[in-house]
Each structure stands twice: as C-alpha cells, then as structure tokens.
Amino acid sequence: MIPVFDGHNDLLLRFHRDPGGRDAIWSGAEGKGHLDLPRMKAGGFAGGFFAVYVPSPADADALDWAAMDRLMENPPFVLPLPAPIPCAAAQPVALDMAGHLMALERTGTLQVCRTVADIRAAMAAGRIAAILHMEGAEAIDEDLVTLDLWHAAGLRSIGPVWSRPTAFGHGVPFKFPGSPDTGPGLTEAGKRLVRECNRLKIMIDLSHMNEAGFNDVAALSDAPLVATHSNAHAVTPSTRNLTDRQLAMIADSDGMVGLNYATVFLNPEGRRTPFTGWDPILRHLDHLLEKLGEDRVGLGSDFDGAEMPADLGDVAGLPRLLEALSAHGYGEALVRKIAHENWLALLTRTWGG
C-alpha cells in the first residue's frame, strides 16, 4: 500500500466539540466522521497537517449554517462571513485543540513532528506523523509574542486567515462563481507575521487567503508558496480555488498545492452534493499537474471539515483514490509523489534538511 501524507484535516475540531469522547473517536468506537486510527491504518494514511481551527460561535451573527449548506447545493451562491474572533477568545480554544494532539502523542500511536526526519521516523515506526498547523491565526497576538511559544510547542505551519478576517489579513468568502480577488491584502501585523514565520521556518499556508493577501505573501516571503488544500479555479470557479496566475507564482517559487477533496470545490458546477466517480478529482489533478509539474502537487483532503465524494467516503477510501489515479494513466512514480513524496520534499525546502 502506498502511504499517504495529507495536507489538511480537521480532526482536532471533532475532539474540541466532544472533549470527553476523544478516546472513542480515535479508537474508532464512535464510528463517525472521516478519521480515526483504525481507518487511517486501513487507508494507508501515514500522517499530515492537523489543523487548529477556532470555530465561530454557533449563534455568531445569527448565521443559519443549515441554510448555508442548502445554498451550496444550488449555485450560484455567496455565503456571509462570520465576524472576526478576538485573540483572547481564540486562545483557549486553540490551546484545547493542541492539547488533544499532544495527548494522542502519549498513546504512542501518533508523533508530533517538527522536522522531516521526525516525519520519516514516525512513518517507519508505524506512528501517525502529525504536523501542528494553525488554520487562521486568531490565537496569535498582533505583537507576535505568543508565536515563539507556539513554535516551541511544535507549530510548523500556519494560515494567517481562515475565510473570515483576522488581525493579519482577509480571506475569501464562500462564493460560486467568483474570483479570489475580493478585498485588501495583509495588514501590517500580517506582514510582520510572514517575516517572523520565515525566520522561524514556519510554513505559510495560502489556502483561504484572498488574491491581494496571496500577492503580499509572495512579495514578502523567502519560502516556497504553498496552498495545503485548494483546487484549480479554471476547473471550478470558486473563490476558494487558485487561478492560473496564482499557480504560476507557486510554481516559480518551487512551492506546492494539496488537492482538496471537498465536493463544493471539486464540482465544476460548484455544487456541494457528493458525486460518484472520480472525474472531477482527475480534472483538477490534470490541471494542477499541467501548471505546477509533477513535483509540486499533493493531496490535502479536508477530512472532517467538508463533504467528501461518494466513492471516497472517508480515509479508508484512499486506496480507491490511488487506484483511480493509476487507472487514469499516472505511473507508480507519479502516484507516489502525489501521495507523499512531494510533501516531504516541499517541507525539506521550507524547513531545511
């Protein structure tokens, strides 16, 4: 079985929402969601980026999440963004999620990895190789005092924004059809964050960032440009997907894109409804490979954070996905690159040897 290293998952959000249920979730006894240890093992999931994502309160701005799900079933749509979350409110939630990840490390089944050597060692030992990632930097103060603390705890990847605005920049709204060119770029605090992340060798994730912010990061950063879980705008014109111009900039930086399995970003018509077959995934991968080359494309599932294609289902379906890539004509060497080798090479370029 070819191991898979994945660009993004939201398992820690499930733990946060059911703190007493972490052991049942991890062991598979709960039997819900997309990820647990038995299904990871069955699917060849070797590790990936585990996101700390601070959710908006359920009643924020009286948003009707069920109604927004229905809108995504019937494009065109544009969803209102939740209000910003203050740092003081975000920090305890983020610490709770990171704490759950550290608790899993104590079980011996997972390792929080700070270097590529750590990842390779965990994979060789059969432990899940986890990168502590922050999706939206609300839990970091504008003066960046806490960034060093998070780095010491293992933070090695950060997205300055989820789609709602932060002190550091602006994300894209969930809109179809739409362009990622939706507003202003990085704030001055955001520019400081990019420079400090470069100094600390924390990878900067451009997923969810609008085009102006993307441009600002590209101008400031000395690291490869990376979108951990995004797709091709030319195939599915969602605000969350990357234009060919953005893909060219990522390629020029020797960066990388992880394919997002979320149906709403894969379906060419922008619908959230799960589809059967592999055609939308293959169309996006073909386009990403054409624009980025074989060494700069990987997988970025969004497991436990999005609706999955019907034939994939959950993490146990990864072998079916890799079989579909092979049947499409991708050779074994390319499948291995997409499955895990490109991520490890990218992290070596970003973090160092």
C-alpha positions in Angstrom: 0.0 0.0 0.0 1.4 3.4 -1.0 1.3 5.7 2.2 -0.5 9.0 2.0 0.7 12.2 3.7 -2.1 14.7 3.7 -2.2 18.5 3.6 -5.1 19.2 5.9 -7.6 17.7 8.3 -10.0 19.0 11.0 -9.9 16.0 13.4 -8.9 18.3 16.3 -12.2 20.2 15.9 -14.1 17.0 16.5 -12.1 16.4 19.7 -12.8 20.0 20.8 -16.5 19.6 20.2 -16.6 16.3 22.1 -13.7 16.6 24.7 -14.8 13.5 26.7 -15.1 11.5 23.5 -11.5 11.8 22.2 -10.6 8.2 23.1 -13.7 6.8 21.5 -13.2 8.9 18.4 -9.5 7.9 18.0 -10.1 4.2 18.6 -12.9 4.1 16.1 -15.5 3.2 18.7 -17.6 6.3 17.9 -17.7 5.3 14.2 -18.4 8.8 12.8 -16.6 11.4 10.8 -13.8 10.7 8.3 -10.8 9.9 10.5 -9.9 7.5 13.3 -6.9 5.4 13.9 -8.2 2.1 12.5 -9.5 3.7 9.3 -6.2 5.6 8.9 -4.3 2.3 9.1 -6.7 0.7 6.7 -6.4 3.5 4.2 -2.6 3.9 4.3 -2.9 7.4 5.9 0.7 8.0 7.2 0.2 11.5 8.5 -0.4 15.1 7.6 -1.2 18.6 8.8 -3.6 18.6 11.8 -5.4 21.9 11.9 -6.1 24.1 14.9 -9.2 25.9 13.7 -11.2 28.2 16.0 -14.9 27.9 15.0 -17.2 30.8 15.1 -19.9 30.6 17.9 -22.9 28.8 16.6 -25.0 31.9 17.0 -22.5 34.3 15.5 -24.4 37.0 13.6 -27.4 34.7 13.7 -25.9 32.7 10.9 -28.0 29.7 9.8 -25.5 27.1 8.9 -28.1 24.6 7.7 -29.5 27.3 5.3 -25.9 27.9 4.0 -25.4 24.2 3.3 -28.6 24.3 1.3 -27.4 27.3 -0.7 -24.2 25.4 -1.6 -26.5 22.7 -3.1 -27.9 25.2 -5.5 -25.4 27.6 -7.1 -24.9 30.4 -7.7 -24.4 31.4 -4.0 -22.5 33.7 -1.7 -22.3 33.0 2.0 -21.9 35.7 4.6 -18.7 35.5 6.6 -18.7 35.2 10.4 -17.4 38.1 12.4 -13.8 38.2 13.5 -12.9 36.4 16.7 -10.8 38.3 19.2 -7.4 36.8 20.2 -8.4 36.5 23.8 -11.4 34.4 22.8 -9.5 32.3 20.3 -6.5 31.3 22.5 -8.2 28.9 25.0 -9.9 27.1 22.1 -6.6 26.8 20.2 -4.8 25.6 23.2 -7.5 23.0 23.9 -7.1 21.6 20.3 -3.3 21.5 20.5 -3.6 19.8 23.9 -5.7 17.0 22.3 -3.0 16.4 19.7 -0.3 16.2 22.4 -2.4 13.8 24.4 -2.5 11.5 21.4 1.3 11.5 21.2 1.3 10.0 24.7 -0.5 6.9 23.4 2.4 6.0 21.1 0.2 5.9 18.1 1.0 9.4 16.8 4.0 11.7 16.8 4.0 15.5 16.6 6.7 16.1 14.0 8.9 19.2 13.9 11.3 18.1 11.2 11.2 16.0 8.1 13.4 13.5 9.9 10.7 13.2 12.5 8.1 12.5 9.8 10.2 9.8 8.2 10.9 8.2 11.6 7.2 8.2 12.6 6.3 6.7 9.2 8.9 4.0 9.6 7.7 3.2 13.1 4.0 3.0 12.0 3.0 6.1 14.0 0.8 8.8 12.5 3.1 11.7 11.6 1.3 14.9 12.7 2.3 18.4 11.9 0.7 21.0 14.2 -0.9 23.5 11.9 -3.0 26.7 12.6 -5.8 27.5 10.2 -6.5 31.2 10.9 -4.1 32.9 13.2 -6.7 34.4 15.6 -4.9 32.7 18.6 -1.7 34.7 17.8 -1.4 38.2 19.2 -0.7 41.1 16.9 2.7 41.7 18.6 3.6 38.0 17.9 4.6 37.4 21.5 2.9 34.0 21.5 4.3 32.9 18.2 7.5 31.7 19.7 5.5 29.8 22.4 3.5 28.0 19.7 6.7 27.3 17.7 8.2 25.7 20.8 5.1 23.6 21.2 5.6 22.3 17.7 3.7 24.7 15.4 5.3 24.4 11.9 2.6 25.6 9.6 0.1 28.5 9.7 -2.6 30.0 7.6 -2.8 33.7 8.5 -6.6 33.6 7.8 -9.4 31.2 7.5 -12.1 32.9 5.4 -13.2 35.4 8.0 -10.9 38.4 8.5 -8.2 38.4 11.2 -5.8 40.9 12.6 -3.4 39.7 9.9 -5.4 39.8 6.7 -8.5 38.8 4.8 -9.9 35.6 3.4 -12.2 34.8 0.6 -15.9 34.5 1.1 -17.5 31.2 0.0 -18.9 32.2 -3.4 -19.6 30.4 -6.6 -18.9 31.5 -9.2 -16.4 34.0 -8.0 -12.9 35.3 -8.1 -10.4 35.2 -5.2 -9.8 39.0 -5.9 -12.2 40.0 -3.1 -10.6 42.7 -0.9 -7.5 44.1 0.7 -4.3 42.3 1.4 -2.2 41.7 4.5 -2.3 44.2 7.4 1.0 45.5 8.8 0.6 42.8 11.5 0.2 40.2 8.8 3.4 41.4 7.1 5.2 41.0 10.4 3.8 37.6 10.8 5.1 36.5 7.4 8.6 37.8 8.2 8.7 36.1 11.6 7.4 32.8 10.2 10.2 32.9 7.6 12.7 33.4 10.5 11.3 30.5 12.5 10.8 28.3 9.4 7.1 28.0 9.9 5.4 27.2 6.6 2.8 29.8 5.5 -0.4 28.3 4.1 -2.2 30.4 1.4 -5.5 28.4 1.4 -8.4 30.6 2.2 -6.4 33.8 1.6 -7.7 36.3 -0.9 -5.7 37.3 -4.0 -4.3 40.6 -2.6 -3.0 38.7 0.5 -1.6 36.0 -1.7 0.3 38.6 -3.6 1.6 40.2 -0.4 2.9 36.9 0.9 4.6 36.2 -2.5 6.3 39.6 -2.3 7.5 39.2 1.3 8.2 35.5 1.8 11.6 33.9 1.1 9.9 30.4 1.4 8.1 28.3 -1.2 4.4 29.3 -1.7 2.1 26.6 -0.5 -1.7 26.0 -0.5 -2.3 23.0 1.6 -5.9 22.3 0.5 -7.0 24.2 -2.6 -8.0 23.3 -6.2 -8.0 24.8 -9.7 -10.1 27.9 -10.4 -10.0 27.1 -14.2 -12.0 23.8 -13.5 -14.3 25.0 -10.7 -14.5 28.9 -10.5 -14.9 29.1 -6.7 -13.3 31.9 -4.7 -11.5 29.2 -2.7 -9.7 27.9 -5.8 -6.4 29.1 -7.3 -6.2 30.9 -10.6 -3.7 30.0 -13.2 -1.8 33.2 -12.4 -1.5 32.1 -8.7 -0.5 28.6 -9.8 2.3 30.1 -11.9 3.6 32.0 -8.9 3.5 28.9 -6.8 5.5 27.0 -9.5 8.0 29.8 -9.8 8.6 29.6 -6.0 9.1 25.8 -6.2 6.0 25.6 -3.9 3.1 23.2 -3.8 -0.7 22.7 -3.8 -2.6 19.9 -2.0 -5.8 18.8 -3.7 -8.9 19.5 -1.6 -11.5 16.7 -1.7 -14.4 19.0 -0.7 -17.1 18.4 -3.3 -18.1 22.1 -3.4 -14.6 23.0 -4.6 -14.3 20.0 -7.0 -17.7 20.0 -8.7 -17.3 22.1 -11.9 -20.8 23.4 -11.3 -20.0 24.4 -7.7 -22.5 22.1 -6.0 -21.8 20.6 -2.6 -23.8 17.4 -3.4 -21.5 14.3 -3.3 -20.7 12.9 -6.7 -19.9 9.4 -7.8 -16.9 8.5 -9.9 -13.5 10.3 -10.0 -13.8 12.7 -12.9 -13.8 16.0 -11.0 -10.8 14.9 -9.0 -8.9 13.8 -12.1 -9.8 17.0 -13.9 -8.3 19.1 -11.1 -5.3 17.0 -10.8 -4.6 17.1 -14.5 -4.8 20.9 -14.5 -2.6 21.2 -11.4 0.0 18.9 -12.9 0.0 20.8 -16.1 0.5 24.2 -14.4 2.8 23.1 -11.5 4.6 20.0 -12.7 4.8 16.5 -11.2 6.9 17.6 -8.2 4.5 20.3 -6.8 1.2 18.5 -6.5 -0.1 16.5 -3.4 -3.2 15.7 -1.5 -5.0 18.0 1.0 -8.1 16.2 2.0 -10.1 18.5 4.3 -11.2 15.3 6.1 -13.6 16.0 9.0 -14.1 19.5 7.6 -16.1 19.0 4.3 -18.4 16.9 2.3 -16.5 14.1 0.6 -17.0 12.4 -2.9 -19.2 9.4 -2.6 -16.7 6.9 -3.9 -14.0 8.1 -1.5 -16.2 8.3 1.6 -13.6 8.6 4.3 -9.9 8.0 5.0 -10.3 4.2 4.4 -11.1 5.1 0.8 -7.7 6.4 0.0 -6.5 3.2 -1.8 -9.5 3.6 -4.2 -8.4 7.1 -4.9 -4.8 6.0 -5.7 -6.2 3.2 -7.9 -8.2 5.7 -9.8 -5.0 7.8 -10.4 -3.3 4.7 -11.7 -6.2 3.8 -13.9 -6.2 7.3 -15.3 -2.6 6.8 -16.6 -0.5 8.1 -13.7 2.5 5.9 -13.3 3.5 4.5 -9.9 6.3 7.0 -9.5 3.9 9.9 -10.0 1.3 8.4 -7.7 4.0 8.1 -5.0 4.9 11.7 -5.5 1.3 12.9 -5.2 0.6 10.6 -2.3 3.5 11.6 0.0 6.9 12.2 -1.6 6.2 15.8 -2.8 5.0 16.9 0.6 8.2 15.6 2.3 10.3 17.3 -0.4 8.4 20.6 0.0 8.8 20.5 3.8 12.6 19.9 3.3 12.7 23.0 1.1 10.7 25.0 3.6 12.1 23.8 6.9 15.5 22.8 5.9 17.1 19.3 6.0 
